[in-house]
Amino acid sequence: MGIGLDPLNTLLIFLIVLVAALLIWDVYAQQVTSLWARYRARLAPGPLSWRDFLPFVVAVLLATIMRQAVLLSAYLIAVGVVITLYSLRRARQKRQSLPARQVLQLVLAFRSLYQLQPSVFSTLDRVTDKVDEPLRSLLGIVTHTFYLTSSPERAFVELRSRTDNVYLNQFAYILEMSESASADAVAKALDNLVDRLRTHDDLRRETESSLTSITGQTKVIQALAILAIVLVSLVPSLRAAYVSPIGQVYLITFITVILIASYQIDRVIGKLTERIS
């Protein structure tokens, strides 16, 4: 009787906890959903997949294997959370960035159509679907504002208030001057802008090629660090050496040094890439 009582009590406790969780969810579901939607828009770059949470999942698995080392397990989970959030933020920033090659794509598409029909906003409306986000949304705002207000000045003010891209501002200036300039002068100004954008794109390609070796070395260091942590977690003889407090502190220090070095290199590369993107 005593042996059968424990499973029954466990089942009853589980059912009570489940019912309580469902009641709490029923009361706070709307608040939780709205809160998640708000922070998801800030953190997530778009549709999420299991790959976005892979660092966190791997960290939890390693922490579970190293559960005897409580300090190290907690540290691994924290690192997984930080890396996942950082990756989502970088992906979101990259998605919202406006590379010069997108502006080049816009100017080329606009120039070819403008020569056939020299009307600024009708041409902008037609090229909107030929460019990617976030440029597509910016053009949509410009044309929508013009059709509502019939004011080119107001439309370009809306554009400048949403981006500080130098080449896009130059493009907007050329379109503003089209009101008082001939179609040939506008076409020539667009040709000059295309030349500058192509020069910028060549510089970007050269810089990215130079950074390839640096990013490759960083990935090798990160892969070696991950391999070392996996071996320590999976090999019992190695794992036993890091269960002690001193061993945990040593491994945490090693991981922290790798993370800080990777972050510094990634930040420098990110700033340089943004400058020439």
C-alpha positions, 0 to 999 in steps of 0.5 A, a space after each residue: 500500500 505504501 509503495 502505491 501511495 507515492 505514485 498516486 500522490 505524485 499524480 495528484 500533485 502534478 494535476 493540481 500544479 497543472 490546473 493551477 498553471 491553466 488557471 493562471 494562464 487563463 487570467 494572464 494570457 492576454 497580458 503575457 501575449 501582448 508583452 511577448 509580442 512587444 519584446 519579440 518585435 524588439 528582439 526578433 529579426 523576423 520569423 523565428 526558427 529553432 536555429 535562432 535558439 540553438 545556442 540556448 538549447 546547446 547551453 542547457 544540454 551542456 548544463 544538464 550534463 554538468 549538473 554536478 558543477 552547479 556554478 558552471 551549469 548556471 553560467 552556461 545557461 546564462 551564456 546561452 541566453 546572452 548569446 541568443 539575445 545578442 544574435 537576435 539583436 544583430 540579425 534585427 539590426 542587419 535586417 533594418 540596415 540600408 546598404 548602399 547596394 540597395 540604394 544602387 538597385 533603387 537608382 538603377 531601377 528608377 533611372 531606367 523608368 524615369 527616362 521613359 516617363 519623367 514623373 518622379 512619384 509615379 516612377 517611385 511607385 513603380 520601382 517600390 516592388 523592385 527593391 527589398 526591405 527596409 527600402 521598400 517601406 521607406 519608398 511606400 511612406 514617401 509615395 503615400 505621403 505625396 498622394 495624401 498631401 500633394 506636397 513633394 517637400 513633405 514627402 521627402 521630409 518624411 523620408 529624411 526623418 526616417 533615415 540618415 543614409 547619405 546616398 539616399 539623401 542625395 537621391 532625394 535631393 536629385 528628385 527634389 531638384 527635378 521640379 526645376 531641372 530638365 530631364 537630361 540634367 536629372 538623368 546626368 545627376 543620377 548617372 553621377 550618383 550611380 558612379 559613386 555608388 559603384 565605387 562604394 560597392 567596390 570598396 565594400 567588396 575589397 574590405 569584406 575580402 580583407 576581413 575574411 581571414 579575421 572572421 575565419 580565425 575568430 570562428 576557429 577560436 570559437 569552434 575550439 572553445 566549444 569543442 573543449 567544453 563539449 569534451 569536458 562535458 561528455 568525457 567523464 574523466 575530464 568532467 571530474 576535473 572541473 567539478 571542484 570549485 577551482 576547476 569550475 572557476 578555471 573553466 568559467 574564466 576560459 569561456 569568459 576570455 573567449 567570449 570577450 575576445 569574440 565580442 570585441 572582434 565582432 564589434 570592430 568588424 561590425 562597425 567597419 562593415 556598417 561604415 562601408 555597407 
